[in-house]
Amino acid sequence: MILEKDSIKLLQKALDKLEDGFELPEIDCKIDYEKVESVMMRVAEKMQNNYPYFHPLFAGQMLKPPHPIARAAYMLAMWINPNNHAMDGSKASSPMEKEVVADLAKMFGLKQHLGHLTGGGTMANLEGLWVAGQIHPKKLIVASDQSHYTHERITGVLKLNFEKVKTDRFSRMNLEDLEEKLKKGNVGTVVCTMGSTGTGAVDPLDEILELQKKYHFRIHADAAYGGYFGLVENLDQSTMDKFSLLNQVDSIVIDPHKQGLQPYGCGCILFNDPSVASYYLHDSPYTYYTSDELHLGEISLECSRAGASAVGLWATHQMLPPVKGGEFSKDLGRSRNAALKLYDRLQKSEQLFPLMKPETDIVVYALTGKDTNEMSEKANQVFKIAEENHLYLSLYKYPTSLFDNPEFEINSEYLTCLRSCLLKPEHDDWLDEIWSRLENSTKNVG
């Protein structure tokens, strides 16, 4: 068996249990199940045209399969299809959302918080930067040039001023360039990337917090990908220290659908100061009447949102709490271990070399060659050959301006590299097989 299917049996039992909770007259579901089956078989056939994202040999893009409990709980909720905008559309799932958001706030060490789930990191970052713009409407928002492109897009949508900060050799925010911008006195918010989606690099939050004392700006932490790594115990100490400081920032984004074992889309925005709720105040003539408690739609820019996301995350937290030393934390540690193993092998290779030591579980590496054009061409060849060998990697363009006295000639703006996102704990067990296929894919290239 390649695809996990046993949870379907548990889903049937859970559906029977769910149905027992409604004392209502039966209804006749007039559905043509033969036609449903015909269409579903066509869907399954079309879905075969996918990479095997769920398999350990897929070590390319940032795709992690949902845990069976998350998938089953999400599907169970879909028979109700709750909308977590207002309580009358989500009597069960809204309280579940508040509970899991509190879990995430506790994971970051926040003593108080305001937050909610979102459709993903893009929307969560939009809310964080929208509040930043409300507080400092005419000031700059800055982020590193290796941060996610969504920040520049979002600020454009919000009509906010945005500038990029240079990065260092390791894809982290360059503090000298940041301070030069801060000295001008018009920076309102610094976006600190806690695990970039390109290289997994973590910006120097400790030093950015020191600059905050001097220049008085907001810090928005984009931890969409990297946020859960604060639970991991086999990071380098300097990286662990940076994650331990997230309780001091103004807002945090995390995506449970990246490292948190959830189906798409499940993001989360957290604010350290609950009083920012005042920026969300609005009135609705038909939604907020069934409860005196705060409705999630009253602290969200999104309106309708899938309550199933909250149900899936709540079930996962019950089974795998996001705490240090737990099973969830140990599995993240295994992904990190796989990245370190790959890094060690790359260091000893004659054909491949790592660009930097991974801070999380993403490894970026290049092919050897006389110049960056040749090296890029080799990377493109290996990418295609690896796929033929059923090893699925991704490509990454690294700015050649960041290299410092390399042993090869720079004759292009970017170096095309190979990139492995080792997000699955099973990657730790499969590293030997991954390495064997990678080595075979590099033979006779160039």
C-alpha positions as CSV (number, residue, x, y, z in Angstrom):
1,M,0.0,0.0,0.0
2,I,1.4,3.4,-1.0
3,L,-1.5,5.6,0.0
4,E,-2.8,5.4,3.6
5,K,-6.4,4.2,3.5
6,D,-7.2,2.7,6.9
7,S,-8.4,6.0,8.3
8,I,-11.4,5.8,5.9
9,K,-12.8,3.0,8.1
10,L,-12.4,5.2,11.2
11,L,-14.1,8.0,9.3
12,Q,-17.2,5.8,8.7
13,K,-17.4,5.1,12.4
14,A,-17.0,8.8,13.2
15,L,-19.8,9.7,10.7
16,D,-22.2,7.3,12.4
17,K,-21.3,8.9,15.8
18,L,-21.8,12.4,14.4
19,E,-25.2,11.4,12.9
20,D,-26.3,10.2,16.4
21,G,-26.1,13.7,17.6
22,F,-29.0,15.0,15.5
23,E,-32.6,14.1,16.5
24,L,-34.2,15.1,13.2
25,P,-36.5,13.4,10.7
26,E,-34.6,11.4,8.1
27,I,-34.2,13.0,4.7
28,D,-34.0,11.3,1.3
29,C,-30.6,11.9,-0.3
30,K,-31.5,11.6,-4.0
31,I,-28.1,11.1,-5.4
32,D,-27.2,9.1,-8.5
33,Y,-24.3,7.1,-6.9
34,E,-23.5,5.3,-10.2
35,K,-22.9,8.7,-11.8
36,V,-20.9,9.8,-8.7
37,E,-18.7,6.7,-9.0
38,S,-18.2,7.3,-12.7
39,V,-17.1,10.9,-12.1
40,M,-14.9,9.9,-9.1
41,M,-13.0,7.3,-11.2
42,R,-12.3,10.1,-13.8
43,V,-11.1,12.4,-11.0
44,A,-8.8,9.6,-9.7
45,E,-7.4,9.1,-13.1
46,K,-6.8,12.8,-13.6
47,M,-5.2,13.0,-10.2
48,Q,-2.6,10.4,-11.2
49,N,-1.0,13.3,-13.2
50,N,0.8,14.5,-10.0
51,Y,4.2,14.2,-8.5
52,P,4.1,11.8,-5.5
53,Y,4.1,14.6,-3.0
54,F,3.3,12.2,-0.1
55,H,6.4,9.9,-0.7
56,P,9.9,10.3,0.8
57,L,11.4,10.3,-2.7
58,F,9.6,13.6,-3.3
59,A,12.3,15.9,-1.8
60,G,11.5,18.9,-3.8
61,Q,8.9,21.6,-3.1
62,M,7.6,22.4,0.3
63,L,4.8,19.9,0.4
64,K,4.1,17.8,3.5
65,P,1.3,15.2,3.6
66,P,-1.5,15.8,6.2
67,H,-1.6,13.4,9.1
68,P,-4.4,10.8,8.8
69,I,-6.1,12.3,11.8
70,A,-6.1,15.8,10.2
71,R,-7.4,14.5,6.9
72,A,-10.1,12.3,8.5
73,A,-11.3,15.1,11.0
74,Y,-11.3,17.6,8.1
75,M,-13.5,15.3,6.0
76,L,-15.8,14.5,9.0
77,A,-16.4,18.3,9.4
78,M,-17.2,18.6,5.7
79,W,-20.5,16.7,6.3
80,I,-21.5,19.7,8.4
81,N,-19.5,22.3,6.4
82,P,-19.1,24.9,9.2
83,N,-18.2,28.5,8.5
84,N,-16.0,29.9,11.2
85,H,-17.0,33.5,10.6
86,A,-19.8,33.6,13.1
87,M,-20.9,31.3,15.9
88,D,-24.3,30.4,14.5
89,G,-22.4,28.8,11.5
90,S,-19.8,27.1,13.6
91,K,-21.1,26.3,17.1
92,A,-18.5,23.5,17.5
93,S,-15.7,24.5,15.3
94,S,-15.3,28.2,16.4
95,P,-14.4,27.1,20.0
96,M,-12.1,24.5,18.5
97,E,-10.4,27.3,16.5
98,K,-9.9,29.5,19.6
99,E,-8.4,26.5,21.4
100,V,-5.8,25.7,18.7
101,V,-4.9,29.3,18.3
102,A,-4.3,29.5,22.0
103,D,-2.1,26.4,21.7
104,L,0.0,28.1,19.0
105,A,0.3,31.3,21.1
106,K,1.5,29.2,24.0
107,M,4.0,27.4,21.8
108,F,5.5,30.8,21.0
109,G,5.5,31.9,24.7
110,L,2.9,34.7,24.2
111,K,1.5,35.7,27.6
112,Q,-1.6,37.2,25.8
113,H,-2.7,37.2,22.2
114,L,-5.3,38.0,19.6
115,G,-5.4,35.7,16.6
116,H,-7.3,33.4,14.4
117,L,-6.8,30.9,11.6
118,T,-6.6,32.0,8.0
119,G,-6.8,30.5,4.5
120,G,-3.0,30.5,4.4
121,G,0.2,32.4,5.1
122,T,-0.5,35.0,2.4
123,M,-3.8,36.1,4.1
124,A,-2.1,35.9,7.5
125,N,0.7,38.1,6.4
126,L,-1.7,40.5,4.8
127,E,-3.5,40.9,8.2
128,G,-0.3,41.4,10.0
129,L,0.9,44.1,7.6
130,W,-2.6,45.7,7.4
131,V,-2.5,46.3,11.2
132,A,1.1,47.6,10.8
133,G,-0.1,50.0,8.2
134,Q,-3.0,51.1,10.5
135,I,-0.5,51.9,13.3
136,H,2.2,53.5,11.0
137,P,0.2,54.5,7.9
138,K,2.9,56.6,6.2
139,K,6.0,54.6,7.3
140,L,8.0,52.0,5.4
141,I,7.7,48.3,5.7
142,V,11.0,46.5,5.0
143,A,11.8,42.9,4.5
144,S,14.9,41.1,3.3
145,D,15.4,40.5,-0.5
146,Q,15.2,36.7,0.3
147,S,11.9,37.0,2.1
148,H,8.7,35.7,0.5
149,Y,7.6,37.7,-2.5
150,T,4.2,38.0,-0.9
151,H,5.3,40.9,1.3
152,E,6.0,43.2,-1.6
153,R,2.8,42.1,-3.3
154,I,0.7,42.7,-0.1
155,T,2.1,46.1,0.6
156,G,1.3,47.0,-3.0
157,V,-2.3,45.9,-2.5
158,L,-2.5,47.8,0.8
159,K,-0.9,50.9,-0.8
160,L,1.9,50.9,1.8
161,N,5.5,51.9,1.2
162,F,7.9,48.9,1.0
163,E,11.7,48.4,0.6
164,K,13.9,45.4,0.4
165,V,16.9,44.9,2.7
166,K,20.0,43.2,1.5
167,T,21.0,39.7,2.7
168,D,24.3,38.2,3.7
169,R,26.1,35.2,2.3
170,F,23.7,32.9,4.3
171,S,20.4,34.5,3.0
172,R,19.8,36.3,6.3
173,M,18.9,40.0,6.6
174,N,22.0,42.2,6.4
175,L,22.0,44.2,9.7
176,E,24.2,47.0,8.3
177,D,21.8,47.7,5.4
178,L,18.8,47.5,7.8
179,E,20.3,50.0,10.2
180,E,21.1,52.4,7.3
181,K,17.4,52.4,6.5
182,L,16.4,52.7,10.1
183,K,18.6,55.8,10.6
184,K,16.3,57.7,8.1
185,G,13.6,57.5,10.7
186,N,10.8,56.4,8.4
187,V,10.6,52.6,9.0
188,G,7.5,51.5,10.8
189,T,7.7,47.7,10.5
190,V,10.5,45.2,9.9
191,V,9.5,41.8,8.6
192,C,11.7,39.2,10.2
193,T,11.7,35.9,8.2
194,M,11.9,33.0,10.6
195,G,12.8,30.3,8.0
196,S,12.8,31.4,4.4
197,T,11.0,29.3,1.9
198,G,14.0,29.4,-0.4
199,T,16.9,28.2,1.9
200,G,15.3,27.8,5.3
201,A,17.5,30.7,6.6
202,V,16.4,32.5,9.8
203,D,16.9,36.2,10.1
204,P,18.8,37.5,13.2
205,L,15.9,38.3,15.4
206,D,18.1,38.8,18.5
207,E,20.0,41.6,16.8
208,I,16.8,43.1,15.2
209,L,15.3,43.3,18.7
210,E,18.3,45.2,19.9
211,L,17.8,47.7,17.0
212,Q,14.1,48.0,17.9
213,K,15.1,49.4,21.3
214,K,17.0,52.2,19.5
215,Y,14.7,52.9,16.5
216,H,11.2,51.9,17.8
217,F,9.6,50.0,15.0
218,R,7.2,47.1,14.9
219,I,8.5,43.5,14.2
220,H,6.3,41.2,12.1
221,A,7.7,37.6,12.2
222,D,7.0,35.6,9.1
223,A,7.3,32.1,10.6
224,A,4.9,30.6,8.1
225,Y,7.3,27.8,7.3
226,G,9.7,27.9,10.2
227,G,7.5,28.6,13.2
228,Y,7.3,25.1,14.6
229,F,11.1,24.8,14.7
230,G,11.1,26.5,18.1
231,L,10.1,23.0,19.4
232,V,13.1,21.3,17.9
233,E,16.1,20.4,20.0
234,N,18.8,19.6,17.3
235,L,19.0,23.1,15.8
236,D,22.3,25.0,16.1
237,Q,22.2,26.9,19.4
238,S,22.2,30.3,17.6
239,T,19.1,29.3,15.7
240,M,17.4,28.0,18.8
241,D,18.1,31.3,20.5
242,K,16.4,33.2,17.7
243,F,13.2,31.1,17.9
244,S,13.1,31.5,21.7
245,L,12.6,35.3,21.2
246,L,9.4,35.2,19.2
247,N,7.4,36.1,22.3
248,Q,8.9,39.6,22.0
249,V,7.7,40.4,18.4
250,D,4.5,42.3,17.6
251,S,2.9,39.8,15.2
252,I,3.6,36.2,14.1
253,V,2.4,34.2,11.1
254,I,2.6,30.4,11.1
255,D,1.2,27.9,8.6
256,P,0.0,24.6,10.1
257,H,-0.4,23.4,6.5
258,K,3.4,23.5,6.0
259,Q,5.0,21.8,9.0
260,G,1.8,21.3,11.1
261,L,0.5,18.3,9.2
262,Q,-2.7,20.0,8.0
263,P,-4.5,20.1,4.6
264,Y,-4.4,23.3,2.7
265,G,-5.4,26.0,3.6
266,C,-4.6,26.5,7.2
267,G,-2.6,29.6,8.3
268,C,-2.6,31.6,11.5
269,I,-2.0,35.2,12.5
270,L,-1.1,36.1,16.1
271,F,-0.8,39.5,17.7
272,N,1.1,40.1,20.9
273,D,-1.2,43.0,21.8
274,P,-4.9,42.1,21.9
275,S,-5.9,45.7,21.7
276,V,-5.3,45.7,17.9
277,A,-8.8,44.2,17.8
278,S,-10.0,47.8,17.7
279,Y,-8.7,48.1,14.1
280,Y,-11.1,45.3,13.0
281,L,-14.3,46.8,14.5
282,H,-17.2,46.6,12.1
283,D,-21.0,45.9,12.3
284,S,-23.0,43.3,10.6
285,P,-26.8,43.3,10.6
286,Y,-27.2,39.5,10.4
287,T,-24.2,37.5,11.7
288,Y,-23.2,38.3,15.3
289,Y,-26.3,37.5,17.4
290,T,-26.1,33.9,18.6
291,S,-23.4,34.5,21.2
292,D,-22.2,37.2,23.5
293,E,-18.7,35.9,23.1
294,L,-16.3,37.4,20.4
295,H,-17.1,36.0,17.0
296,L,-14.0,35.1,14.9
297,G,-15.3,37.2,12.0
298,E,-15.1,40.3,14.3
299,I,-11.2,39.9,14.4
300,S,-10.6,38.9,10.9
301,L,-10.4,40.5,7.4
302,E,-11.6,37.2,5.8
303,C,-15.3,36.5,6.0
304,S,-16.3,32.9,5.3
305,R,-13.6,30.5,6.3
306,A,-13.6,26.7,6.4
307,G,-14.4,25.5,10.0
308,A,-13.0,22.1,8.8
309,S,-9.5,23.6,9.1
310,A,-10.0,24.2,12.8
311,V,-11.4,20.7,13.3
312,G,-8.5,19.1,11.5
313,L,-6.0,21.1,13.5
314,W,-7.8,20.5,16.8
315,A,-7.8,16.8,16.3
316,T,-4.1,16.9,15.4
317,H,-3.3,18.8,18.6
318,Q,-5.2,16.2,20.6
319,M,-3.1,13.5,19.2
320,L,0.2,15.3,18.7
321,P,0.4,18.4,20.9
322,P,2.9,21.1,19.7
323,V,5.2,20.9,22.7
324,K,8.9,20.3,23.2
325,G,9.9,16.7,23.7
326,G,6.6,15.3,22.3
327,E,6.2,13.1,19.3
328,F,5.4,16.0,17.0
329,S,8.6,17.8,18.1
330,K,10.7,14.6,17.6
331,D,9.4,14.1,14.1
332,L,10.5,17.6,13.2
333,G,13.8,16.8,14.7
334,R,14.0,13.8,12.3
335,S,13.5,16.1,9.3
336,R,16.2,18.3,10.6
337,N,18.5,15.3,11.0
338,A,17.8,14.3,7.4
339,A,19.0,17.7,6.3
340,L,22.1,17.5,8.4
341,K,22.9,14.0,6.9
342,L,22.5,15.3,3.4
343,Y,24.7,18.4,4.2
344,D,27.5,16.1,5.5
345,R,27.4,14.0,2.3
346,L,27.4,17.0,0.1
347,Q,30.5,18.3,1.8
348,K,32.4,15.1,0.9
349,S,31.1,14.9,-2.7
350,E,33.3,15.7,-5.7
351,Q,30.4,16.7,-7.9
352,L,28.1,18.5,-5.5
353,F,28.6,21.1,-2.7
354,P,26.2,22.8,-0.2
355,L,25.8,26.6,-0.4
356,M,25.4,26.8,3.3
357,K,24.7,24.7,6.4
358,P,20.9,24.3,6.7
359,E,19.3,26.1,9.6
360,T,16.1,24.1,9.4
361,D,15.3,21.2,7.0
362,I,15.9,22.8,3.6
363,V,19.2,22.0,1.9
364,V,20.5,24.1,-1.1
365,Y,23.4,22.7,-3.2
366,A,25.1,23.2,-6.5
367,L,27.1,21.3,-9.1
368,T,30.8,21.9,-9.4
369,G,32.1,23.7,-12.5
370,K,34.3,26.3,-13.9
371,D,31.7,29.1,-14.0
372,T,28.1,29.8,-12.9
373,N,26.6,29.3,-16.4
374,E,28.1,25.8,-16.6
375,M,27.1,25.0,-13.0
376,S,23.5,26.1,-13.7
377,E,23.2,24.0,-16.8
378,K,24.4,21.0,-14.9
379,A,21.8,21.6,-12.2
380,N,19.1,21.7,-14.8
381,Q,20.3,18.4,-16.3
382,V,20.4,16.7,-12.9
383,F,17.0,17.9,-12.0
384,K,15.5,16.2,-15.1
385,I,17.6,13.0,-14.8
386,A,16.7,12.7,-11.1
387,E,13.0,12.9,-12.0
388,E,13.5,10.0,-14.5
389,N,15.1,8.1,-11.5
390,H,12.0,8.9,-9.4
391,L,13.8,11.3,-7.2
392,Y,11.9,14.6,-7.2
393,L,14.0,17.7,-6.4
394,S,13.4,21.5,-6.9
395,L,15.5,24.2,-8.4
396,Y,16.5,27.5,-6.7
397,K,18.1,30.6,-8.2
398,Y,20.8,31.9,-5.8
399,P,22.1,35.5,-6.4
400,T,25.7,35.3,-7.3
401,S,26.3,38.7,-5.7
402,L,26.2,36.9,-2.4
403,F,29.3,34.8,-3.0
404,D,32.5,35.9,-1.4
405,N,35.7,34.9,-3.4
406,P,34.3,31.7,-4.9
407,E,36.6,29.1,-6.6
408,F,34.6,29.5,-9.8
409,E,34.0,32.3,-12.3
410,I,30.8,34.3,-11.9
411,N,29.3,35.0,-15.3
412,S,25.6,35.2,-14.5
413,E,23.3,37.1,-12.1
414,Y,22.0,33.9,-10.6
415,L,23.3,30.4,-10.0
416,T,20.7,27.7,-10.5
417,C,21.0,25.2,-7.6
418,L,19.2,22.1,-6.5
419,R,17.0,22.3,-3.4
420,S,15.7,19.6,-1.2
421,C,12.9,20.3,1.3
422,L,13.2,17.3,3.7
423,L,9.9,18.1,5.6
424,K,8.8,14.5,6.1
425,P,10.3,12.6,9.1
426,E,10.6,9.6,6.8
427,H,13.3,11.4,4.9
428,D,15.6,10.5,7.8
429,D,15.0,6.8,7.0
430,W,15.2,7.3,3.3
431,L,18.3,9.4,3.1
432,D,20.6,6.6,1.9
433,E,18.2,5.9,-1.0
434,I,17.8,9.6,-1.8
435,W,21.6,10.0,-1.8
436,S,22.1,6.9,-4.0
437,R,19.6,8.2,-6.6
438,L,21.1,11.7,-6.4
439,E,24.6,10.4,-7.0
440,N,23.5,8.3,-9.9
441,S,21.7,11.3,-11.4
442,T,25.0,13.3,-11.4
443,K,27.0,10.7,-13.4
444,N,27.9,11.7,-16.9
445,V,26.5,15.2,-16.5
446,G,28.4,18.1,-18.0
